Amino acid sequence: MVIPDLIEQGYSKGELGVALSAISISYGIDSTAYNEKHEEELTTRQILKKL
């Protein structure tokens, strides 16, 4: 397991919690940006189909 190994290397549970939270938040932000871009592309495709 990675977490116990990192704790053995001197990282605290709090530091690891903050790091994992930051990763989760950045993933959520990235997913939101991807979804917005994808929705925009679909809208463009729909407009082009109507032409």
Steps between C-alpha positions, in 0.01 A plus 500: 500500500623848420368696798674291768825522302471879482430517874815292558693755290395773740184650353219563750145382447395864484745579221388196304136595554561848363687360200226248421232767539688729261519219244127436533415868465722542194343193342155648560601834347652323199186290452283811513717674240490191276121475529454869416724464193322183392157665533625793294623264227163325492325834462729589209426166336128554540526845340700361207241227444228761471690683224 
